[in-house]
Amino acid sequence: MQHYSVQIFTWTARNGVQQVGSAIEVDALNPKAAAVSLLGLRLEDKGACTKLAVRVWHDDAQRAECDCFYYH
């Protein structure tokens, strides 16, 4: 298990990108598992995404060194 920090974002045409709450710390096997564990929503590589995304990074990494996922 790895320790990750996860930030949730939403976006609209009117308001642009908005962070939802603060970063949440979770333990998971990989970044995608960390993202799924928070909301239980599917992450897909294809198809239209909802207006919800997450940014996941290791404790020892900079926020710029992160993985981003879009919920479907």
N, C-alpha and C positions, 0 to 999 in steps of 0.2 A: 504494500500500500504506500502511496505517496500522499503528501500533504499539499493541497491546492487552495488557492484563493479564487473565488468566482464572483464576477460582477454581472448583474442582469441589466439589460438595456431594452428600451422600446423606442419606436420612432413613428412619427406622423408627418405628413406634408406640412402641417401648420406649425408644429413645435420642434421639428427636427429630432435629433437623437437625445434621449433623456435617460440618465441612470436611474434605476429603480432600487431604492434602498442603498445600503452600504455593501462592501465586499463581504462575502461569507466564506468561512474556512471549512473545508471538507477533506476527508480522507477517502481516496478512491484509487482504483487500479491504474487509471489513465485519465487524461483531460476530458475525453468524451463521457466517461462514466461519471466524472465529477459533475458535469453539466446536466446529465440525465437524472442524477440522484436528487437534485434540488427540487425539480418540478414534476418529474415523472413524465415529461413530454418527449415524444420521439424527435430524434435528430436525423434528418435525411440529407442526402447529397443532391437530390433532384426534386423538382416540383416547386410549387409556390410556397414561400415561407410566410409564417405569421409575422406580425410586427414585434417579435420578441427575439432577442439574441443574448448570448453570454460571452464573456471574455474569461479565460481560465489561464492561470499561471502558477508555477512552482514558487514556494517561499523564497528560494535562493535565486530566482530569476527576476529580471526587471519586468515591469508591466508591458514594455514594448515587445518582450519575448514571450508572446502568449499565443494561445489557440482561440479562435472565435468560432462559435457554432450558432446556427439559426434554427429555431424551433419550427416544426411543420405540423 
